[in-house]
Amino acid sequence: MDLGLLYSGGKDSSLAALLLDSFYSVTLVTATFGITDDWKHARRSADSTGFEFRTLDLDPAVAEEAVDRLQNDGFPRHAIQQVHTHALEELAGEDFSAIADGTRRDDRVPSVSRAQAQSLEDRHEVDYIAPLSGFGRRAVDRLVDAHLAVESGPSESIPRADYEAELRALLAERAGREAVFETFPDHEQTSVTGFR
């Protein structure tokens, strides 16, 4: 069965691909608004792990709405959730029998509720799978350390292809770089460079 996995090139989505690979023909899918070419970072990570890769075009109006929300809220949580929901909807409309993401049990955002997952499955006749939903951060880190080569560091220094990168670029274009630092908290990003 063919499965499309939302893919950022980071450790969570890469680990999800490894876990699903025994059961599905996995294609890593990086969603992009076309604001930046950051999707190329995910392609490099995908190439380093040997999985098939493609991009998925998202509606630029959703990015504009998400940045409006960022500016109104002053923090990224709801904007990231909005984009993730849109990306899952778009992925469900593609030619896959199953779709997945790398959300973990303890992720605050993005997340998919049981009701959202059921609705997605019913409306699109596709299976939604969150293979890391039973794993906490420590368990994920142990598995990643055992199986994946990873670069990690502050958001600004690690090349990545998550939604945040394009939202940061759009926010900087609208309100300047300082607005990005005021809106997004410091946190560590990862980029997978291959297997151990």
Beta strands, then each sheet from edge to edge (+ up, - down):
strand 1: 2-6
strand 2: 25-32
strand 3: 52-57
strand 4: 98-100
strand 5: 127-129
strand 6: 148-154
strand 7: 188-195
sheet 1: 3+ 2+ 1+ 4+ 5+
sheet 2: 6+ 7-
end
